[in-house]
Amino acid sequence: MNTETILDRFLIKDRVCVITGGAGLLGDSHARAVIDGGGIPVLLDISTERLEEEKSRLLNDYPDQKVEIYLANITKRDELEEVCKKLVEKYGHVDILINNAANNPKVEGNSKNMGPLRFDNLPMEIWNDDIAVGLTGAFLCSQVFGKQMEKQGKGVILNISSDLGVIAPDQRIYKKEGVPDDEQSVKPVTYSVIKHGLIGLTKYLATYWAEKGIRCNAICPAGVENGQDPKFVEKLVNLVPMGRMAHKDEYQGTVLYLISDASAYMTGSTVIIDGGRTCW
Ligand SMILES: NC(=O)c1ccc[n+]([C@@H]2O[C@H](COP(=O)([O-])OP(=O)(O)OC[C@H]3O[C@@H](n4cnc5c(N)ncnc54)[C@H](O)[C@@H]3O)[C@@H](O)[C@H]2O)c1
């Protein structure tokens, strides 16, 4: 008799899970979801100091846990190949990839005027750099770690898109009083293009690798409460039926579901977790 319970299917015991942008705000939440499922988080980021700090935080809460950190720029294929090689040498497999890293322009609240990010004269360097991290980085990581998953005949990729991957930003919430229209802060076009693009990448990979045992899904989180200016928060939560921003741990259940066998028949899907925002 099969004694496996439904909850057992959420376990990812000893599975190696690469998390890009692992030293950031949501990287920490994803790592904790991986740890709770029994997996090994592998954090990739571009700051050794923040990686070390994040590792200490995790080990402080989970003293016997294996946590790997790698200084790696996801726009550089050779750095990703090096990480993959080291993981395979050490563990023999790479099971999960969470494409989470992005340049996150802080255009909310008290941040300084972000005039240069307006569409009309967005500098090419910003366009290129944002796309390099948010889209090309996800492409390269999927190529490098996906190839390893293909060899194994099993793997899962989860792309972190955004509510702004399915709707346009409502630029009114970033507006500041007393600032001329052509100097108002806006969420840059790169954010929309990248987050919509990740949903395309998700569907492409889901079908491309469907018969190779690799699943690929996306989540669209909405804004996480993180000490933003209360005036900005008020404007934002007015757009959210549940009337509040997300707590950073509110994506973990969905993340663990999507990276584990609990979602074994799910691929190419986009799960929106936004307090209802995109219904309006
Ligand atoms: N926080 C939110 O409210 C929110 C809402 C919706 C979607 N998201 C998405 O979730 C993801 C994580 O967001 P976050 O709030 O944790 O952002 P964050 O800025 O705290 O973390 C992003 C991390 O990516 C890293 N990074 C940047 N360039 C890199 C590169 N070239 N190589 C490797 N790492 C690199 C950064 O150093 C940073 O640690 C992002 O894709 C973001 O767009 C966040």
The ligand as an SDF file (V2000), in Angstrom:
LIG
                    3D

 44 48  0  0  0  0  0  0  0  0999 V2000
    9.4370   42.9350   -3.4210 N   0  0  0  0  0  0  0  0  0  0  0  0
    8.3150   43.0760   -4.0990 C   0  0  0  0  0  0  0  0  0  0  0  0
    7.4070   43.8250   -3.6940 O   0  0  0  0  0  0  0  0  0  0  0  0
    8.1180   42.3360   -5.3940 C   0  0  0  0  0  0  0  0  0  0  0  0
    6.8430   42.3100   -5.9800 C   0  0  0  0  0  0  0  0  0  0  0  0
    6.6630   41.6260   -7.1690 C   0  0  0  0  0  0  0  0  0  0  0  0
    7.7270   40.9770   -7.7590 C   0  0  0  0  0  0  0  0  0  0  0  0
    8.9450   41.0180   -7.1650 N   0  0  0  0  0  0  0  0  0  0  0  0
   10.0410   40.3330   -7.8400 C   0  0  0  0  0  0  0  0  0  0  0  0
   10.6250   39.4030   -6.9290 O   0  0  0  0  0  0  0  0  0  0  0  0
   12.0160   39.2950   -7.1780 C   0  0  0  0  0  0  0  0  0  0  0  0
   12.7970   39.5570   -5.8940 C   0  0  0  0  0  0  0  0  0  0  0  0
   12.4750   40.8460   -5.4330 O   0  0  0  0  0  0  0  0  0  0  0  0
   13.1050   41.4650   -4.1030 P   0  0  0  0  0  0  0  0  0  0  0  0
   12.1060   42.3960   -3.5540 O   0  0  0  0  0  0  0  0  0  0  0  0
   13.6470   40.3790   -3.2590 O   0  0  0  0  0  0  0  0  0  0  0  0
   14.2760   42.3320   -4.7340 O   0  0  0  0  0  0  0  0  0  0  0  0
   15.7060   42.6620   -4.1120 P   0  0  0  0  0  0  0  0  0  0  0  0
   16.1780   43.8710   -4.8390 O   0  0  0  0  0  0  0  0  0  0  0  0
   15.6290   42.6960   -2.6170 O   0  0  0  0  0  0  0  0  0  0  0  0
   16.5590   41.3930   -4.5470 O   0  0  0  0  0  0  0  0  0  0  0  0
   17.0480   41.2100   -5.8360 C   0  0  0  0  0  0  0  0  0  0  0  0
   18.4220   40.6190   -5.7090 C   0  0  0  0  0  0  0  0  0  0  0  0
   18.9460   40.3630   -7.0170 O   0  0  0  0  0  0  0  0  0  0  0  0
   20.3370   40.6000   -6.9600 C   0  0  0  0  0  0  0  0  0  0  0  0
   20.9120   40.8110   -8.2970 N   0  0  0  0  0  0  0  0  0  0  0  0
   20.8360   41.9310   -9.0770 C   0  0  0  0  0  0  0  0  0  0  0  0
   21.5510   41.7720  -10.1910 N   0  0  0  0  0  0  0  0  0  0  0  0
   22.0980   40.5210  -10.1340 C   0  0  0  0  0  0  0  0  0  0  0  0
   22.9540   39.7890  -10.9920 C   0  0  0  0  0  0  0  0  0  0  0  0
   23.3930   40.3220  -12.1540 N   0  0  0  0  0  0  0  0  0  0  0  0
   23.3240   38.5500  -10.6300 N   0  0  0  0  0  0  0  0  0  0  0  0
   22.8930   38.0010   -9.4590 C   0  0  0  0  0  0  0  0  0  0  0  0
   22.0790   38.6600   -8.6000 N   0  0  0  0  0  0  0  0  0  0  0  0
   21.6860   39.9010   -8.9340 C   0  0  0  0  0  0  0  0  0  0  0  0
   20.4490   41.8530   -6.0990 C   0  0  0  0  0  0  0  0  0  0  0  0
   21.7580   42.0360   -5.6110 O   0  0  0  0  0  0  0  0  0  0  0  0
   19.4300   41.5710   -5.0150 C   0  0  0  0  0  0  0  0  0  0  0  0
   19.9880   40.9460   -3.8900 O   0  0  0  0  0  0  0  0  0  0  0  0
   12.3340   40.2840   -8.2900 C   0  0  0  0  0  0  0  0  0  0  0  0
   12.3240   39.6300   -9.5330 O   0  0  0  0  0  0  0  0  0  0  0  0
   11.1810   41.2580   -8.2170 C   0  0  0  0  0  0  0  0  0  0  0  0
   10.9430   41.9270   -9.4220 O   0  0  0  0  0  0  0  0  0  0  0  0
    9.1820   41.6720   -5.9960 C   0  0  0  0  0  0  0  0  0  0  0  0
  1  2  1  0
  2  3  2  0
  2  4  1  0
  4  5  1  0
  4 44  2  0
  5  6  2  0
  6  7  1  0
  7  8  2  0
  8  9  1  0
  8 44  1  0
  9 10  1  0
  9 42  1  0
 10 11  1  0
 11 12  1  0
 11 40  1  0
 12 13  1  0
 13 14  1  0
 14 15  2  0
 14 16  1  0
 14 17  1  0
 17 18  1  0
 18 19  2  0
 18 20  1  0
 18 21  1  0
 21 22  1  0
 22 23  1  0
 23 24  1  0
 23 38  1  0
 24 25  1  0
 25 26  1  0
 25 36  1  0
 26 27  1  0
 26 35  1  0
 27 28  2  0
 28 29  1  0
 29 30  1  0
 29 35  2  0
 30 31  1  0
 30 32  2  0
 32 33  1  0
 33 34  2  0
 34 35  1  0
 36 37  1  0
 36 38  1  0
 38 39  1  0
 40 41  1  0
 40 42  1  0
 42 43  1  0
M  CHG  2   8   1  16  -1
M  END
$$$$
